[in-house]
Amino acid sequence: MAETVELVRFTVDPDRRDEFLRLRPAAINALRNAHSGLIEAWLVEQDDGTFIDLVHWRSREEAVAAAAAFPQIQAAQEWLSTIAEVNEMVHATLVDAR
């Protein structure tokens, strides 16, 4: 099993940005509780206001299963409601981390 990184690029309505940031920790904690393969999660904001969520998983299988189940998690539903548009979601094999 190769470690995997999930990359999700999306936008948030500027009027809901604070709510989005406030709800994210609970969503990530709920995801971690439901799927033990989550290693780390980073959120970055680009200069244009686009967000990128980078989630490090123990395996691609765990990442794909968690992505499918995430919308059914209550805390995730609340957080996802603040996202205006998902522009990209990919899973990629982690080749090197230092």
The first five atom37 places (N, CA, C, CB, O) and aatype in JSON, in Angstrom:
{
  "aatype": [12, 0, 6, 16, 19, 6, 10, 19, 1, 13, 16, 19, 3, 14, 3, 1, 1, 3, 6, 13, 10, 1, 10, 1, 14, 0, 0, 9, 2, 0, 10, 1, 2, 0, 8, 15, 7, 10, 9, 6, 0, 17, 10, 19, 6, 5, 3, 3, 7, 16, 13, 9, 3, 10, 19, 8, 17, 1, 15, 1, 6, 6, 0, 19, 0, 0, 0, 0, 0, 13, 14, 5, 9, 5, 0, 0, 5, 6, 17, 10, 15, 16, 9, 0, 6, 19, 2, 6, 12, 19, 8, 0, 16, 10, 19, 3, 0, 1],
  "atom_mask": [
    [1, 1, 1, 1, 1],
    [1, 1, 1, 1, 1],
    [1, 1, 1, 1, 1],
    [1, 1, 1, 1, 1],
    [1, 1, 1, 1, 1],
    [1, 1, 1, 1, 1],
    [1, 1, 1, 1, 1],
    [1, 1, 1, 1, 1],
    [1, 1, 1, 1, 1],
    [1, 1, 1, 1, 1],
    [1, 1, 1, 1, 1],
    [1, 1, 1, 1, 1],
    [1, 1, 1, 1, 1],
    [1, 1, 1, 1, 1],
    [1, 1, 1, 1, 1],
    [1, 1, 1, 1, 1],
    [1, 1, 1, 1, 1],
    [1, 1, 1, 1, 1],
    [1, 1, 1, 1, 1],
    [1, 1, 1, 1, 1],
    [1, 1, 1, 1, 1],
    [1, 1, 1, 1, 1],
    [1, 1, 1, 1, 1],
    [1, 1, 1, 1, 1],
    [1, 1, 1, 1, 1],
    [1, 1, 1, 1, 1],
    [1, 1, 1, 1, 1],
    [1, 1, 1, 1, 1],
    [1, 1, 1, 1, 1],
    [1, 1, 1, 1, 1],
    [1, 1, 1, 1, 1],
    [1, 1, 1, 1, 1],
    [1, 1, 1, 1, 1],
    [1, 1, 1, 1, 1],
    [1, 1, 1, 1, 1],
    [1, 1, 1, 1, 1],
    [1, 1, 1, 0, 1],
    [1, 1, 1, 1, 1],
    [1, 1, 1, 1, 1],
    [1, 1, 1, 1, 1],
    [1, 1, 1, 1, 1],
    [1, 1, 1, 1, 1],
    [1, 1, 1, 1, 1],
    [1, 1, 1, 1, 1],
    [1, 1, 1, 1, 1],
    [1, 1, 1, 1, 1],
    [1, 1, 1, 1, 1],
    [1, 1, 1, 1, 1],
    [1, 1, 1, 0, 1],
    [1, 1, 1, 1, 1],
    [1, 1, 1, 1, 1],
    [1, 1, 1, 1, 1],
    [1, 1, 1, 1, 1],
    [1, 1, 1, 1, 1],
    [1, 1, 1, 1, 1],
    [1, 1, 1, 1, 1],
    [1, 1, 1, 1, 1],
    [1, 1, 1, 1, 1],
    [1, 1, 1, 1, 1],
    [1, 1, 1, 1, 1],
    [1, 1, 1, 1, 1],
    [1, 1, 1, 1, 1],
    [1, 1, 1, 1, 1],
    [1, 1, 1, 1, 1],
    [1, 1, 1, 1, 1],
    [1, 1, 1, 1, 1],
    [1, 1, 1, 1, 1],
    [1, 1, 1, 1, 1],
    [1, 1, 1, 1, 1],
    [1, 1, 1, 1, 1],
    [1, 1, 1, 1, 1],
    [1, 1, 1, 1, 1],
    [1, 1, 1, 1, 1],
    [1, 1, 1, 1, 1],
    [1, 1, 1, 1, 1],
    [1, 1, 1, 1, 1],
    [1, 1, 1, 1, 1],
    [1, 1, 1, 1, 1],
    [1, 1, 1, 1, 1],
    [1, 1, 1, 1, 1],
    [1, 1, 1, 1, 1],
    [1, 1, 1, 1, 1],
    [1, 1, 1, 1, 1],
    [1, 1, 1, 1, 1],
    [1, 1, 1, 1, 1],
    [1, 1, 1, 1, 1],
    [1, 1, 1, 1, 1],
    [1, 1, 1, 1, 1],
    [1, 1, 1, 1, 1],
    [1, 1, 1, 1, 1],
    [1, 1, 1, 1, 1],
    [1, 1, 1, 1, 1],
    [1, 1, 1, 1, 1],
    [1, 1, 1, 1, 1],
    [1, 1, 1, 1, 1],
    [1, 1, 1, 1, 1],
    [1, 1, 1, 1, 1],
    [1, 1, 1, 1, 1]
  ],
  "atom_positions": [
    [[0.84, -1.19, 0.0], [0.0, 0.0, 0.0], [0.88, 1.24, 0.0], [-0.95, 0.0, 1.22], [1.7, 1.44, 0.9]],
    [[0.7, 2.06, -1.0], [1.47, 3.3, -1.1], [0.7, 4.44, -0.47], [1.81, 3.62, -2.57], [-0.51, 4.57, -0.65]],
    [[1.42, 5.26, 0.28], [0.77, 6.44, 0.84], [0.26, 7.32, -0.29], [1.75, 7.24, 1.76], [0.85, 7.36, -1.37]],
    [[-0.84, 8.0, -0.03], [-1.53, 8.77, -1.05], [-1.82, 10.17, -0.55], [-2.83, 8.07, -1.47], [-2.07, 10.37, 0.64]],
    [[-1.8, 11.12, -1.46], [-2.21, 12.48, -1.16], [-3.46, 12.79, -1.96], [-1.07, 13.51, -1.48], [-3.52, 12.57, -3.17]],
    [[-4.46, 13.29, -1.27], [-5.68, 13.76, -1.91], [-5.56, 15.27, -2.04], [-6.97, 13.34, -1.1], [-5.28, 15.96, -1.06]],
    [[-5.78, 15.78, -3.24], [-5.71, 17.22, -3.5], [-7.08, 17.66, -3.98], [-4.59, 17.57, -4.54], [-7.6, 17.16, -4.98]],
    [[-7.66, 18.62, -3.26], [-8.96, 19.16, -3.65], [-8.81, 20.67, -3.75], [-10.08, 18.76, -2.62], [-8.43, 21.34, -2.79]],
    [[-9.12, 21.2, -4.93], [-9.05, 22.64, -5.18], [-10.47, 23.15, -5.31], [-8.19, 22.98, -6.47], [-11.26, 22.6, -6.08]],
    [[-10.81, 24.21, -4.55], [-12.19, 24.67, -4.52], [-12.27, 26.15, -4.14], [-13.01, 23.83, -3.55], [-11.29, 26.75, -3.7]],
    [[-13.46, 26.7, -4.31], [-13.71, 28.08, -3.92], [-14.78, 28.11, -2.84], [-14.15, 28.93, -5.14], [-15.6, 27.2, -2.72]],
    [[-14.74, 29.17, -2.07], [-15.69, 29.41, -0.99], [-16.28, 30.79, -1.21], [-15.01, 29.28, 0.44], [-15.56, 31.74, -1.54]],
    [[-17.58, 30.91, -1.03], [-18.21, 32.22, -1.11], [-17.53, 33.13, -0.09], [-19.77, 32.14, -0.86], [-17.46, 32.77, 1.09]],
    [[-17.04, 34.29, -0.51], [-16.33, 35.18, 0.44], [-17.16, 35.52, 1.68], [-15.94, 36.46, -0.27], [-16.59, 35.75, 2.75]],
    [[-18.48, 35.56, 1.56], [-19.33, 35.84, 2.72], [-19.37, 34.7, 3.72], [-20.73, 36.15, 2.26], [-19.8, 34.88, 4.86]],
    [[-18.91, 33.52, 3.3], [-18.94, 32.35, 4.19], [-17.54, 31.89, 4.59], [-19.68, 31.2, 3.51], [-17.39, 30.83, 5.21]],
    [[-16.52, 32.66, 4.25], [-15.13, 32.28, 4.52], [-14.89, 32.0, 6.0], [-14.19, 33.36, 4.04], [-14.29, 30.98, 6.34]],
    [[-15.33, 32.88, 6.88], [-15.11, 32.68, 8.31], [-15.8, 31.42, 8.81], [-15.62, 33.9, 9.1], [-15.24, 30.67, 9.6]],
    [[-17.01, 31.19, 8.34], [-17.76, 29.98, 8.72], [-17.02, 28.73, 8.21], [-19.21, 30.02, 8.14], [-16.89, 27.75, 8.94]],
    [[-16.54, 28.79, 6.98], [-15.78, 27.7, 6.38], [-14.56, 27.35, 7.26], [-15.33, 28.09, 4.94], [-14.34, 26.18, 7.57]],
    [[-13.8, 28.36, 7.65], [-12.61, 28.13, 8.47], [-12.97, 27.63, 9.86], [-11.8, 29.41, 8.58], [-12.25, 26.81, 10.43]],
    [[-14.06, 28.11, 10.41], [-14.48, 27.7, 11.75], [-14.94, 26.23, 11.77], [-15.61, 28.61, 12.25], [-14.7, 25.52, 12.74]],
    [[-15.6, 25.78, 10.69], [-16.16, 24.43, 10.64], [-15.15, 23.35, 10.23], [-17.3, 24.41, 9.69], [-15.37, 22.17, 10.5]],
    [[-14.06, 23.75, 9.59], [-13.11, 22.76, 9.07], [-12.51, 21.84, 10.13], [-12.02, 23.46, 8.36], [-12.45, 20.63, 9.91]],
    [[-12.05, 22.35, 11.28], [-11.45, 21.42, 12.26], [-12.4, 20.29, 12.68], [-11.03, 22.2, 13.49], [-11.97, 19.15, 12.82]],
    [[-13.66, 20.6, 12.88], [-14.61, 19.55, 13.26], [-14.8, 18.54, 12.13], [-15.96, 20.17, 13.64], [-14.93, 17.34, 12.39]],
    [[-14.82, 19.02, 10.9], [-14.98, 18.12, 9.75], [-13.77, 17.18, 9.63], [-15.15, 18.93, 8.45], [-13.93, 15.98, 9.41]],
    [[-12.57, 17.74, 9.79], [-11.36, 16.91, 9.69], [-11.29, 15.93, 10.86], [-10.09, 17.79, 9.66], [-10.92, 14.77, 10.68]],
    [[-11.64, 16.38, 12.06], [-11.64, 15.47, 13.22], [-12.64, 14.34, 13.03], [-11.96, 16.23, 14.51], [-12.35, 13.19, 13.36]],
    [[-13.82, 14.65, 12.51], [-14.83, 13.62, 12.27], [-14.34, 12.64, 11.2], [-16.18, 14.26, 11.84], [-14.55, 11.43, 11.32]],
    [[-13.69, 13.16, 10.18], [-13.13, 12.29, 9.13], [-12.07, 11.38, 9.72], [-12.55, 13.13, 7.98], [-12.04, 10.19, 9.42]],
    [[-11.2, 11.93, 10.54], [-10.14, 11.15, 11.17], [-10.72, 10.06, 12.09], [-9.19, 12.07, 11.98], [-10.22, 8.94, 12.12]],
    [[-11.77, 10.41, 12.81], [-12.42, 9.42, 13.69], [-13.07, 8.29, 12.9], [-13.48, 10.1, 14.56], [-13.08, 7.14, 13.35]],
    [[-13.6, 8.61, 11.73], [-14.27, 7.61, 10.9], [-13.3, 6.8, 10.05], [-15.29, 8.27, 10.02], [-13.6, 5.67, 9.66]],
    [[-12.12, 7.39, 9.75], [-11.15, 6.74, 8.85], [-9.75, 6.91, 9.41], [-11.24, 7.34, 7.41], [-9.13, 7.97, 9.28]],
    [[-9.26, 5.86, 10.03], [-7.97, 5.93, 10.73], [-6.78, 6.08, 9.8], [-7.78, 4.69, 11.57], [-5.66, 6.32, 10.27]],
    [[-6.98, 5.96, 8.5], [-5.87, 6.1, 7.56], [-5.45, 7.52, 7.28], [0.0, 0.0, 0.0], [-4.47, 7.75, 6.58]],
    [[-6.18, 8.5, 7.82], [-5.82, 9.9, 7.62], [-4.58, 10.22, 8.46], [-7.01, 10.85, 8.0], [-4.6, 10.06, 9.68]],
    [[-3.52, 10.65, 7.81], [-2.27, 10.96, 8.5], [-2.21, 12.44, 8.86], [-1.07, 10.58, 7.64], [-2.0, 12.79, 10.03]],
    [[-2.39, 13.3, 7.88], [-2.34, 14.75, 8.1], [-3.23, 15.43, 7.07], [-0.89, 15.3, 8.01], [-3.51, 14.88, 6.01]],
    [[-3.67, 16.64, 7.41], [-4.46, 17.43, 6.46], [-3.98, 18.87, 6.54], [-6.0, 17.33, 6.77], [-3.85, 19.44, 7.62]],
    [[-3.72, 19.45, 5.38], [-3.29, 20.85, 5.29], [-4.28, 21.6, 4.42], [-1.85, 20.95, 4.71], [-4.78, 21.07, 3.43]],
    [[-4.56, 22.82, 4.8], [-5.41, 23.7, 4.0], [-4.57, 24.91, 3.64], [-6.71, 24.12, 4.78], [-3.97, 25.54, 4.5]],
    [[-4.54, 25.23, 2.34], [-3.81, 26.42, 1.9], [-4.76, 27.3, 1.09], [-2.56, 26.03, 1.05], [-5.69, 26.81, 0.44]],
    [[-4.5, 28.59, 1.15], [-5.29, 29.54, 0.38], [-4.37, 30.25, -0.6], [-6.01, 30.57, 1.32], [-3.34, 30.81, -0.21]],
    [[-4.74, 30.22, -1.86], [-3.95, 30.88, -2.89], [-4.3, 32.37, -2.91], [-4.2, 30.24, -4.27], [-5.31, 32.79, -2.36]],
    [[-3.44, 33.15, -3.56], [-3.63, 34.59, -3.63], [-4.96, 34.98, -4.26], [-2.5, 35.23, -4.4], [-5.51, 36.04, -3.95]],
    [[-5.49, 34.13, -5.14], [-6.77, 34.44, -5.79], [-7.98, 34.03, -4.96], [-6.83, 33.76, -7.14], [-9.12, 34.17, -5.42]],
    [[-7.75, 33.53, -3.73], [-8.85, 33.13, -2.86], [-9.26, 31.67, -3.01], [0.0, 0.0, 0.0], [-10.11, 31.19, -2.26]],
    [[-8.66, 30.96, -3.95], [-8.93, 29.53, -4.12], [-8.25, 28.77, -2.99], [-8.43, 29.03, -5.52], [-7.13, 29.09, -2.59]],
    [[-8.94, 27.76, -2.47], [-8.37, 26.92, -1.43], [-7.91, 25.6, -2.02], [-9.39, 26.68, -0.3], [-8.47, 25.1, -3.0]],
    [[-6.88, 25.03, -1.4], [-6.43, 23.68, -1.73], [-6.34, 22.91, -0.43], [-5.06, 23.68, -2.5], [-5.65, 23.32, 0.51]],
    [[-7.04, 21.8, -0.38], [-6.96, 20.89, 0.76], [-6.06, 19.74, 0.34], [-8.39, 20.38, 1.21], [-6.32, 19.08, -0.66]],
    [[-5.01, 19.51, 1.1], [-4.09, 18.4, 0.87], [-4.22, 17.44, 2.04], [-2.61, 18.91, 0.7], [-3.95, 17.81, 3.18]],
    [[-4.64, 16.23, 1.75], [-4.87, 15.25, 2.81], [-3.96, 14.05, 2.54], [-6.38, 14.83, 2.88], [-4.01, 13.44, 1.47]],
    [[-3.16, 13.73, 3.51], [-2.18, 12.64, 3.43], [-2.82, 11.38, 4.02], [-0.84, 13.0, 4.18], [-3.25, 11.37, 5.18]],
    [[-2.88, 10.33, 3.2], [-3.52, 9.06, 3.6], [-2.51, 7.93, 3.62], [-4.67, 8.72, 2.66], [-1.51, 7.95, 2.9]],
    [[-2.8, 6.94, 4.43], [-1.94, 5.75, 4.53], [-1.98, 4.95, 3.22], [-2.39, 4.86, 5.71], [-0.99, 4.31, 2.85]],
    [[-3.12, 4.98, 2.5], [-3.23, 4.24, 1.24], [-4.29, 4.88, 0.34], [-3.59, 2.75, 1.51], [-5.15, 5.62, 0.81]],
    [[-4.21, 4.59, -0.94], [-5.2, 5.08, -1.9], [-6.58, 4.51, -1.58], [-4.78, 4.72, -3.34], [-7.59, 5.2, -1.69]],
    [[-6.62, 3.24, -1.2], [-7.89, 2.61, -0.89], [-8.62, 3.34, 0.24], [-7.67, 1.14, -0.51], [-9.83, 3.57, 0.18]],
    [[-7.85, 3.72, 1.28], [-8.45, 4.45, 2.4], [-8.89, 5.85, 1.96], [-7.46, 4.55, 3.57], [-9.94, 6.34, 2.4]],
    [[-8.11, 6.48, 1.12], [-8.46, 7.82, 0.63], [-9.75, 7.79, -0.18], [-7.32, 8.4, -0.22], [-10.63, 8.63, 0.01]],
    [[-9.85, 6.84, -1.07], [-11.04, 6.74, -1.93], [-12.28, 6.4, -1.1], [-10.83, 5.67, -3.03], [-13.35, 6.97, -1.31]],
    [[-12.14, 5.47, -0.15], [-13.27, 5.11, 0.71], [-13.72, 6.3, 1.55], [-12.9, 3.94, 1.63], [-14.92, 6.53, 1.71]],
    [[-12.77, 7.05, 2.08], [-13.11, 8.21, 2.9], [-13.77, 9.3, 2.07], [-11.85, 8.77, 3.59], [-14.72, 9.94, 2.52]],
    [[-13.29, 9.51, 0.85], [-13.89, 10.52, -0.03], [-15.34, 10.18, -0.32], [-13.1, 10.64, -1.34], [-16.19, 11.07, -0.38]],
    [[-15.63, 8.9, -0.51], [-17.0, 8.48, -0.78], [-17.9, 8.65, 0.44], [-17.02, 7.02, -1.24], [-19.07, 8.99, 0.31]],
    [[-17.35, 8.41, 1.63], [-18.14, 8.47, 2.86], [-18.24, 9.87, 3.46], [-17.56, 7.53, 3.87], [-19.15, 10.15, 4.23]],
    [[-17.3, 10.75, 3.11], [-17.22, 12.07, 3.72], [-18.54, 12.85, 3.7], [-16.15, 12.89, 3.03], [-18.92, 13.42, 4.72]],
    [[-19.26, 12.88, 2.58], [-20.51, 13.66, 2.55], [-21.6, 13.15, 3.5], [-21.06, 13.67, 1.15], [-22.55, 13.88, 3.77]],
    [[-21.47, 11.94, 4.01], [-22.47, 11.41, 4.94], [-22.16, 11.75, 6.4], [-22.56, 9.92, 4.79], [-22.99, 11.51, 7.27]],
    [[-20.99, 12.31, 6.68], [-20.61, 12.67, 8.04], [-21.21, 14.03, 8.37], [-19.05, 12.69, 8.2], [-21.03, 14.99, 7.63]],
    [[-21.92, 14.12, 9.49], [-22.64, 15.35, 9.86], [-21.75, 16.59, 9.84], [-23.25, 15.18, 11.24], [-22.11, 17.6, 9.22]],
    [[-20.61, 16.54, 10.5], [-19.72, 17.7, 10.55], [-19.22, 18.05, 9.14], [-18.53, 17.44, 11.49], [-19.01, 19.22, 8.82]],
    [[-19.03, 17.04, 8.33], [-18.58, 17.27, 6.96], [-19.68, 17.95, 6.14], [-18.16, 15.95, 6.3], [-19.39, 18.84, 5.34]],
    [[-20.92, 17.54, 6.33], [-22.04, 18.15, 5.61], [-22.1, 19.65, 5.87], [-23.37, 17.49, 6.0], [-22.28, 20.44, 4.95]],
    [[-21.95, 20.03, 7.12], [-21.99, 21.45, 7.48], [-20.85, 22.2, 6.82], [-21.92, 21.62, 9.01], [-21.05, 23.29, 6.28]],
    [[-19.66, 21.62, 6.85], [-18.5, 22.27, 6.25], [-18.63, 22.32, 4.72], [-17.22, 21.53, 6.64], [-18.35, 23.36, 4.11]],
    [[-19.05, 21.22, 4.13], [-19.19, 21.18, 2.67], [-20.21, 22.2, 2.17], [-19.61, 19.78, 2.23], [-20.1, 22.68, 1.04]],
    [[-21.18, 22.53, 2.98], [-22.19, 23.5, 2.56], [-21.6, 24.89, 2.34], [-23.31, 23.57, 3.6], [-22.23, 25.74, 1.7]],
    [[-20.41, 25.14, 2.87], [-19.78, 26.46, 2.71], [-18.94, 26.54, 1.43], [-18.9, 26.76, 3.91], [-18.48, 27.62, 1.06]],
    [[-18.75, 25.42, 0.76], [-17.93, 25.38, -0.46], [-18.8, 25.72, -1.66], [-17.28, 23.98, -0.65], [-19.85, 25.11, -1.88]],
    [[-18.36, 26.72, -2.42], [-19.14, 27.17, -3.59], [-18.96, 26.23, -4.77], [-18.72, 28.58, -3.98], [-19.94, 25.86, -5.42]],
    [[-17.7, 25.85, -5.06], [-17.44, 25.02, -6.24], [-16.16, 24.23, -6.04], [-17.35, 25.89, -7.51], [-15.14, 24.78, -5.62]],
    [[-16.21, 22.95, -6.35], [-15.02, 22.11, -6.36], [-14.48, 22.13, -7.79], [-15.32, 20.64, -5.86], [-15.17, 21.73, -8.73]],
    [[-13.25, 22.58, -7.94], [-12.63, 22.69, -9.26], [-11.84, 21.45, -9.65], [-11.73, 23.89, -9.3], [-11.69, 21.15, -10.84]],
    [[-11.34, 20.73, -8.65], [-10.49, 19.58, -8.93], [-10.4, 18.71, -7.69], [-9.08, 20.02, -9.4], [-10.32, 19.22, -6.57]],
    [[-10.41, 17.39, -7.9], [-10.15, 16.45, -6.81], [-9.4, 15.27, -7.41], [-11.48, 15.99, -6.1], [-9.9, 14.6, -8.31]],
    [[-8.2, 15.04, -6.9], [-7.37, 13.94, -7.39], [-6.71, 13.21, -6.23], [-6.3, 14.46, -8.37], [-6.52, 13.77, -5.15]],
    [[-6.38, 11.96, -6.48], [-5.58, 11.16, -5.56], [-4.29, 10.83, -6.28], [-6.32, 9.85, -5.1], [-4.3, 10.42, -7.44]],
    [[-3.17, 11.0, -5.6], [-1.86, 10.75, -6.21], [-0.97, 10.01, -5.21], [-1.19, 12.08, -6.66], [-1.07, 10.22, -4.0]],
    [[-0.13, 9.16, -5.73], [0.8, 8.4, -4.91], [1.91, 9.29, -4.39], [1.38, 7.22, -5.7], [2.54, 10.02, -5.15]],
    [[2.14, 9.23, -3.09], [3.22, 9.99, -2.48], [4.54, 9.31, -2.84], [3.04, 10.09, -0.94], [4.74, 8.14, -2.53]],
    [[5.43, 10.04, -3.47], [6.7, 9.51, -3.92], [7.83, 9.86, -2.96], [7.02, 10.02, -5.32], [8.73, 9.05, -2.74]],
    [[7.78, 11.07, -2.39], [8.86, 11.49, -1.49], [8.3, 12.52, -0.51], [10.07, 12.08, -2.29], [7.54, 13.4, -0.9]],
    [[8.68, 12.41, 0.73], [8.32, 13.4, 1.76], [9.51, 13.53, 2.69], [7.01, 12.98, 2.57], [10.09, 12.53, 3.1]],
    [[9.85, 14.75, 3.0], [11.02, 14.97, 3.87], [10.65, 15.9, 4.99], [12.2, 15.54, 3.08], [11.49, 16.22, 5.83]]
  ]
}
